[in-house]
Amino acid sequence: AAGWPDQVPAAAKKNRALALKGLDQEKRAKFLRSQYPLKHLALVENAPDSHGRQRLLTGSYVRAVWAGPGVLPANSFVWARLKPPPGPGLPPEAWPWEEGEASAEKAT
């Protein structure tokens, strides 16, 4: 393909790539916000690391960090709700799901 005529100029390729990257970030952020009110069945991926953090993965492939009380067994499942990240560049927090919480309840 590199040898074909009518190549797209390098500047146009770069601009298109930047536009797609921005769209990707926008769509990911919108999807993540849509997951906050939902009830998630999440896999506990690891035992606590050296900082006491445990990673979770929801059925919607959202990665989160356990912020609830106690230590969860690795390779187990927990019902959780997500909260926005505590800062830029950090994953969302996962908290225990409490029965009776208002939700759009979509088990993922």
OpenMM code with the backbone's topology and positions (N, CA, C; nanometers):
from openmm import Vec3, app, unit

residues = "ALA ALA GLY TRP PRO ASP GLN VAL PRO ALA ALA ALA LYS LYS ASN ARG ALA LEU ALA LEU LYS GLY LEU ASP GLN GLU LYS ARG ALA LYS PHE LEU ARG SER GLN TYR PRO LEU LYS HIS LEU ALA LEU VAL GLU ASN ALA PRO ASP SER HIS GLY ARG GLN ARG LEU LEU THR GLY SER TYR VAL ARG ALA VAL TRP ALA GLY PRO GLY VAL LEU PRO ALA ASN SER PHE VAL TRP ALA ARG LEU LYS PRO PRO PRO GLY PRO GLY LEU PRO PRO GLU ALA TRP PRO TRP GLU GLU GLY GLU ALA SER ALA GLU LYS ALA THR".split()
positions = [
    Vec3(0.0823, -0.1192, 0.0000),
    Vec3(0.0000, 0.0000, 0.0000),
    Vec3(0.0869, 0.1258, 0.0000),
    Vec3(0.2058, 0.1156, 0.0600),
    Vec3(0.2921, 0.2330, 0.0657),
    Vec3(0.3365, 0.2784, -0.0728),
    Vec3(0.3369, 0.1879, -0.1685),
    Vec3(0.3805, 0.2233, -0.3023),
    Vec3(0.2683, 0.2692, -0.3941),
    Vec3(0.1468, 0.2679, -0.3477),
    Vec3(0.0332, 0.3087, -0.4299),
    Vec3(0.0343, 0.4592, -0.4522),
    Vec3(-0.0255, 0.5020, -0.5617),
    Vec3(-0.0345, 0.6470, -0.5868),
    Vec3(-0.1391, 0.7113, -0.4949),
    Vec3(-0.1402, 0.8434, -0.4933),
    Vec3(-0.2379, 0.9224, -0.4155),
    Vec3(-0.2317, 0.8938, -0.2658),
    Vec3(-0.1117, 0.8980, -0.2096),
    Vec3(-0.0941, 0.8781, -0.0660),
    Vec3(-0.1525, 0.9960, 0.0119),
    Vec3(-0.2029, 0.9682, 0.1313),
    Vec3(-0.2531, 1.0730, 0.2195),
    Vec3(-0.1316, 1.1449, 0.2788),
    Vec3(-0.1299, 1.2780, 0.2757),
    Vec3(-0.0164, 1.3513, 0.3316),
    Vec3(0.0040, 1.3200, 0.4803),
    Vec3(0.1296, 1.3226, 0.5231),
    Vec3(0.1640, 1.2901, 0.6624),
    Vec3(0.0901, 1.3794, 0.7615),
    Vec3(0.0771, 1.5088, 0.7316),
    Vec3(0.0071, 1.6003, 0.8236),
    Vec3(-0.1398, 1.5607, 0.8392),
    Vec3(-0.2021, 1.5179, 0.7299),
    Vec3(-0.3423, 1.4756, 0.7367),
    Vec3(-0.3550, 1.3483, 0.8196),
    Vec3(-0.2603, 1.2560, 0.8045),
    Vec3(-0.2620, 1.1324, 0.8841),
    Vec3(-0.2508, 1.1651, 1.0329),
    Vec3(-0.1596, 1.2574, 1.0635),
    Vec3(-0.1383, 1.2947, 1.2034),
    Vec3(-0.2642, 1.3594, 1.2609),
    Vec3(-0.3264, 1.4493, 1.1855),
    Vec3(-0.4485, 1.5154, 1.2321),
    Vec3(-0.5619, 1.4152, 1.2531),
    Vec3(-0.5742, 1.3208, 1.1621),
    Vec3(-0.6781, 1.2182, 1.1761),
    Vec3(-0.6539, 1.1329, 1.3003),
    Vec3(-0.5280, 1.0961, 1.3217),
    Vec3(-0.4946, 1.0140, 1.4386),
    Vec3(-0.5257, 1.0888, 1.5682),
    Vec3(-0.4924, 1.2179, 1.5733),
    Vec3(-0.5218, 1.2979, 1.6931),
    Vec3(-0.6725, 1.3102, 1.7157),
    Vec3(-0.7477, 1.3278, 1.6077),
    Vec3(-0.8934, 1.3378, 1.6184),
    Vec3(-0.9528, 1.2068, 1.6706),
    Vec3(-0.9026, 1.0950, 1.6203),
    Vec3(-0.9523, 0.9649, 1.6662),
    Vec3(-0.9152, 0.9396, 1.8115),
    Vec3(-0.7964, 0.9810, 1.8515),
    Vec3(-0.7543, 0.9632, 1.9909),
    Vec3(-0.8454, 1.0440, 2.0833),
    Vec3(-0.8767, 1.1680, 2.0437),
    Vec3(-0.9664, 1.2511, 2.1239),
    Vec3(-1.1056, 1.1906, 2.1335),
    Vec3(-1.1562, 1.1374, 2.0227),
    Vec3(-1.2871, 1.0732, 2.0217),
    Vec3(-1.2869, 0.9501, 2.1111),
    Vec3(-1.1787, 0.8723, 2.1069),
    Vec3(-1.1659, 0.7544, 2.1923),
    Vec3(-1.1730, 0.7935, 2.3393),
    Vec3(-1.0991, 0.8952, 2.3784),
    Vec3(-1.0992, 0.9395, 2.5182),
    Vec3(-1.2376, 0.9880, 2.5603),
    Vec3(-1.3030, 1.0608, 2.4727),
    Vec3(-1.4376, 1.1113, 2.5014),
    Vec3(-1.5367, 0.9962, 2.5208),
    Vec3(-1.5334, 0.8983, 2.4311),
    Vec3(-1.6247, 0.7841, 2.4391),
    Vec3(-1.5971, 0.6995, 2.5634),
    Vec3(-1.4698, 0.6789, 2.5946),
    Vec3(-1.4357, 0.6007, 2.7147),
    Vec3(-1.4861, 0.6697, 2.8409),
    Vec3(-1.4671, 0.8006, 2.8498),
    Vec3(-1.5124, 0.8756, 2.9674),
    Vec3(-1.6648, 0.8694, 2.9803),
    Vec3(-1.7343, 0.8827, 2.8698),
    Vec3(-1.8810, 0.8764, 2.8714),
    Vec3(-1.9277, 0.7378, 2.9158),
    Vec3(-1.8658, 0.6333, 2.8626),
    Vec3(-1.9020, 0.4971, 2.9021),
    Vec3(-1.8779, 0.4765, 3.0511),
    Vec3(-1.7629, 0.5210, 3.1000),
    Vec3(-1.7301, 0.5034, 3.2413),
    Vec3(-1.8321, 0.5742, 3.3298),
    Vec3(-1.8693, 0.6965, 3.2937),
    Vec3(-1.9710, 0.7687, 3.3724),
    Vec3(-2.1031, 0.6933, 3.3737),
    Vec3(-2.1355, 0.6260, 3.2648),
    Vec3(-2.2620, 0.5516, 3.2592),
    Vec3(-2.2606, 0.4300, 3.3516),
    Vec3(-2.1441, 0.3859, 3.3945),
    Vec3(-2.1324, 0.2677, 3.4790),
    Vec3(-2.1441, 0.2971, 3.6288),
    Vec3(-2.1322, 0.4223, 3.6693),
    Vec3(-2.1310, 0.4549, 3.8125),
    Vec3(-2.2588, 0.4164, 3.8864),
    Vec3(-2.3782, 0.4360, 3.8321),
    Vec3(-2.4961, 0.4024, 3.9118),
    Vec3(-2.5338, 0.2541, 3.9091),
    Vec3(-2.4595, 0.1721, 3.8378),
    Vec3(-2.4983, 0.0331, 3.8187),
    Vec3(-2.4374, -0.0604, 3.9216),
    Vec3(-2.5048, -0.1721, 3.9402),
    Vec3(-2.4559, -0.2796, 4.0260),
    Vec3(-2.3693, -0.3708, 3.9391),
    Vec3(-2.2479, -0.3982, 3.9839),
    Vec3(-2.1533, -0.4774, 3.9047),
    Vec3(-2.1095, -0.6016, 3.9806),
    Vec3(-2.1056, -0.7124, 3.9108),
    Vec3(-2.0404, -0.8305, 3.9638),
    Vec3(-1.8962, -0.8208, 3.9148),
    Vec3(-1.8031, -0.8103, 4.0078),
    Vec3(-1.6636, -0.7853, 3.9706),
    Vec3(-1.5727, -0.8963, 4.0219),
    Vec3(-1.4747, -0.9285, 3.9413),
    Vec3(-1.3729, -1.0265, 3.9765),
    Vec3(-1.2615, -0.9570, 4.0537),
    Vec3(-1.2254, -1.0134, 4.1682),
    Vec3(-1.1110, -0.9633, 4.2452),
    Vec3(-0.9880, -1.0279, 4.1836),
    Vec3(-0.9038, -0.9472, 4.1223),
    Vec3(-0.7921, -1.0021, 4.0451),
    Vec3(-0.6696, -1.0408, 4.1274),
    Vec3(-0.6508, -0.9780, 4.2423),
    Vec3(-0.5269, -1.0029, 4.3145),
    Vec3(-0.5445, -0.9890, 4.4650),
    Vec3(-0.4479, -1.0435, 4.5372),
    Vec3(-0.4377, -1.0166, 4.6801),
    Vec3(-0.3880, -0.8725, 4.6933),
    Vec3(-0.4006, -0.8121, 4.8099),
    Vec3(-0.3530, -0.6738, 4.8236),
    Vec3(-0.2056, -0.6598, 4.7855),
    Vec3(-0.1746, -0.5520, 4.7121),
    Vec3(-0.0352, -0.5269, 4.6758),
    Vec3(0.0365, -0.4607, 4.7936),
    Vec3(0.1572, -0.4138, 4.7731),
    Vec3(0.2359, -0.3562, 4.8829),
    Vec3(0.1728, -0.2297, 4.9408),
    Vec3(0.0790, -0.1696, 4.8668),
    Vec3(0.0086, -0.0513, 4.9159),
    Vec3(-0.1309, -0.0862, 4.9682),
    Vec3(-0.1625, -0.2163, 4.9725),
    Vec3(-0.2923, -0.2615, 5.0225),
    Vec3(-0.4050, -0.2531, 4.9213),
    Vec3(-0.3728, -0.2264, 4.7944),
    Vec3(-0.4757, -0.2127, 4.6913),
    Vec3(-0.5065, -0.3477, 4.6267),
    Vec3(-0.6336, -0.3640, 4.5920),
    Vec3(-0.6766, -0.4812, 4.5167),
    Vec3(-0.7462, -0.4349, 4.3897),
    Vec3(-0.7137, -0.4982, 4.2772),
    Vec3(-0.7746, -0.4633, 4.1491),
    Vec3(-0.8970, -0.5495, 4.1246),
    Vec3(-0.9998, -0.4865, 4.0664),
    Vec3(-1.1213, -0.5562, 4.0281),
    Vec3(-1.1468, -0.5344, 3.8804),
    Vec3(-1.2175, -0.6285, 3.8195),
    Vec3(-1.2557, -0.6175, 3.6798),
    Vec3(-1.4039, -0.6518, 3.6704),
    Vec3(-1.4836, -0.5585, 3.6189),
    Vec3(-1.6270, -0.5828, 3.6062),
    Vec3(-1.6570, -0.6601, 3.4784),
    Vec3(-1.7803, -0.7049, 3.4668),
    Vec3(-1.8238, -0.7742, 3.3469),
    Vec3(-1.8238, -0.6851, 3.2245),
    Vec3(-1.8204, -0.5532, 3.2461),
    Vec3(-1.8118, -0.4572, 3.1351),
    Vec3(-1.6672, -0.4183, 3.1080),
    Vec3(-1.5743, -0.4933, 3.1652),
    Vec3(-1.4307, -0.4716, 3.1464),
    Vec3(-1.3835, -0.3364, 3.1990),
    Vec3(-1.4471, -0.2901, 3.3055),
    Vec3(-1.4007, -0.1683, 3.3722),
    Vec3(-1.3074, -0.2128, 3.4838),
    Vec3(-1.1866, -0.1609, 3.4831),
    Vec3(-1.0906, -0.1898, 3.5900),
    Vec3(-1.1112, -0.0878, 3.7020),
    Vec3(-1.1090, -0.1365, 3.8245),
    Vec3(-1.1304, -0.0497, 3.9400),
    Vec3(-1.0391, -0.0954, 4.0532),
    Vec3(-1.0318, -0.0136, 4.1572),
    Vec3(-0.9536, -0.0457, 4.2768),
    Vec3(-1.0501, -0.0561, 4.3937),
    Vec3(-1.0395, -0.1637, 4.4709),
    Vec3(-1.1265, -0.1846, 4.5859),
    Vec3(-1.1018, -0.0767, 4.6893),
    Vec3(-1.2076, -0.0077, 4.7278),
    Vec3(-1.1972, 0.0979, 4.8280),
    Vec3(-1.2822, 0.0656, 4.9502),
    Vec3(-1.3446, -0.0501, 4.9476),
    Vec3(-1.4308, -0.0901, 5.0583),
    Vec3(-1.3511, -0.1424, 5.1761),
    Vec3(-1.4227, -0.1782, 5.2801),
    Vec3(-1.3543, -0.2294, 5.3991),
    Vec3(-1.3048, -0.3722, 5.3792),
    Vec3(-1.2001, -0.4043, 5.4494),
    Vec3(-1.1505, -0.5410, 5.4504),
    Vec3(-1.0746, -0.5817, 5.3255),
    Vec3(-1.0253, -0.7035, 5.3327),
    Vec3(-0.9497, -0.7623, 5.2229),
    Vec3(-1.0374, -0.8686, 5.1589),
    Vec3(-1.0413, -0.8691, 5.0275),
    Vec3(-1.1210, -0.9669, 4.9549),
    Vec3(-1.0318, -1.0817, 4.9082),
    Vec3(-1.0852, -1.2040, 4.9045),
    Vec3(-1.0050, -1.3153, 4.8530),
    Vec3(-0.9780, -1.2984, 4.7038),
    Vec3(-0.8552, -1.3186, 4.6638),
    Vec3(-0.8213, -1.3108, 4.5212),
    Vec3(-0.9002, -1.4161, 4.4446),
    Vec3(-0.9316, -1.3862, 4.3196),
    Vec3(-1.0053, -1.4764, 4.2306),
    Vec3(-1.1459, -1.5072, 4.2795),
    Vec3(-1.2040, -1.4131, 4.3532),
    Vec3(-1.3426, -1.4272, 4.3970),
    Vec3(-1.4253, -1.3175, 4.3311),
    Vec3(-1.5555, -1.3230, 4.3506),
    Vec3(-1.6449, -1.2222, 4.2948),
    Vec3(-1.7087, -1.1423, 4.4058),
    Vec3(-1.7374, -1.0167, 4.3765),
    Vec3(-1.8014, -0.9284, 4.4740),
    Vec3(-1.8996, -0.8385, 4.3999),
    Vec3(-2.0132, -0.8107, 4.4630),
    Vec3(-2.1060, -0.7121, 4.4076),
    Vec3(-2.0560, -0.5755, 4.4502),
    Vec3(-2.0419, -0.4872, 4.3544),
    Vec3(-1.9828, -0.3565, 4.3853),
    Vec3(-2.0501, -0.2468, 4.3043),
    Vec3(-2.0303, -0.1258, 4.3508),
    Vec3(-2.0694, -0.0073, 4.2742),
    Vec3(-1.9430, 0.0732, 4.2519),
    Vec3(-1.9399, 0.1449, 4.1428),
    Vec3(-1.8208, 0.2228, 4.1093),
    Vec3(-1.8421, 0.3684, 4.1460),
    Vec3(-1.7340, 0.4320, 4.1840),
    Vec3(-1.7325, 0.5763, 4.2093),
    Vec3(-1.6228, 0.6367, 4.1225),
    Vec3(-1.6372, 0.7648, 4.0890),
    Vec3(-1.5337, 0.8290, 4.0069),
    Vec3(-1.3955, 0.8174, 4.0703),
    Vec3(-1.2927, 0.8196, 3.9871),
    Vec3(-1.1558, 0.8129, 4.0391),
    Vec3(-1.1265, 0.9293, 4.1332),
    Vec3(-1.0392, 0.9075, 4.2315),
    Vec3(-1.0042, 1.0147, 4.3245),
    Vec3(-0.9148, 1.1220, 4.2632),
    Vec3(-0.8644, 1.0976, 4.1438),
    Vec3(-0.7793, 1.1963, 4.0787),
    Vec3(-0.7563, 1.1598, 3.9338),
    Vec3(-0.7002, 1.2532, 3.8571),
    Vec3(-0.6752, 1.2266, 3.7158),
    Vec3(-0.5764, 1.1116, 3.6963),
    Vec3(-0.6042, 1.0289, 3.5977),
    Vec3(-0.5154, 0.9181, 3.5656),
    Vec3(-0.5293, 0.7973, 3.6564),
    Vec3(-0.6227, 0.8020, 3.7508),
    Vec3(-0.6433, 0.6904, 3.8433),
    Vec3(-0.7680, 0.6124, 3.8029),
    Vec3(-0.7737, 0.4830, 3.8383),
    Vec3(-0.8930, 0.4046, 3.8050),
    Vec3(-1.0084, 0.4396, 3.8991),
    Vec3(-1.1313, 0.4064, 3.8594),
    Vec3(-1.2438, 0.4291, 3.9491),
    Vec3(-1.2294, 0.3451, 4.0757),
    Vec3(-1.3019, 0.3835, 4.1781),
    Vec3(-1.3024, 0.3078, 4.3029),
    Vec3(-1.4227, 0.2152, 4.3033),
    Vec3(-1.4070, 0.0978, 4.3620),
    Vec3(-1.5166, 0.0032, 4.3782),
    Vec3(-1.5507, -0.0052, 4.5264),
    Vec3(-1.6788, 0.0047, 4.5554),
    Vec3(-1.7286, -0.0017, 4.6929),
    Vec3(-1.8294, -0.1141, 4.7027),
    Vec3(-1.8499, -0.1687, 4.8235),
    Vec3(-1.9474, -0.2766, 4.8368),
    Vec3(-2.0866, -0.2288, 4.7975),
    Vec3(-2.1591, -0.3167, 4.7322),
    Vec3(-2.2979, -0.2871, 4.6964),
    Vec3(-2.3823, -0.3125, 4.8202),
    Vec3(-2.4617, -0.2147, 4.8557),
    Vec3(-2.5491, -0.2299, 4.9720),
    Vec3(-2.6914, -0.2460, 4.9234),
    Vec3(-2.7571, -0.3514, 4.9692),
    Vec3(-2.8951, -0.3764, 4.9278),
    Vec3(-2.9807, -0.2556, 4.9600),
    Vec3(-3.0713, -0.2259, 4.8704),
    Vec3(-3.1606, -0.1124, 4.8901),
    Vec3(-3.1099, 0.0157, 4.8275),
    Vec3(-2.9860, 0.0158, 4.7746),
    Vec3(-2.9356, 0.1348, 4.7093),
    Vec3(-3.0136, 0.1579, 4.5806),
    Vec3(-3.0432, 0.2823, 4.5533),
    Vec3(-3.1089, 0.3153, 4.4280),
    Vec3(-3.0110, 0.2923, 4.3145),
    Vec3(-3.0579, 0.2303, 4.2077),
    Vec3(-2.9700, 0.2016, 4.0948),
    Vec3(-3.0501, 0.1713, 3.9711),
    Vec3(-2.9822, 0.1805, 3.8607),
    Vec3(-3.0400, 0.1354, 3.7347),
    Vec3(-3.0215, -0.0157, 3.7269),
    Vec3(-2.9798, -0.0757, 3.8334),
    Vec3(-2.9415, -0.2148, 3.8499),
    Vec3(-2.9313, -0.2967, 3.7222),
    Vec3(-2.8132, -0.2991, 3.6728),
    Vec3(-2.7798, -0.3810, 3.5561),
    Vec3(-2.6611, -0.4650, 3.5962),
    Vec3(-2.6858, -0.5872, 3.6327),
    Vec3(-2.5764, -0.6751, 3.6732),
    Vec3(-2.4924, -0.7053, 3.5500),
    Vec3(-2.3637, -0.6718, 3.5588),
    Vec3(-2.2744, -0.6955, 3.4451),
    Vec3(-2.1701, -0.7973, 3.4805),
] * unit.nanometer
topology = app.Topology()
chain = topology.addChain("A")
for resn in residues:
    res = topology.addResidue(resn, chain)
    for name in ("N", "CA", "C"):
        topology.addAtom(name, app.Element.getBySymbol(name[0]), res)
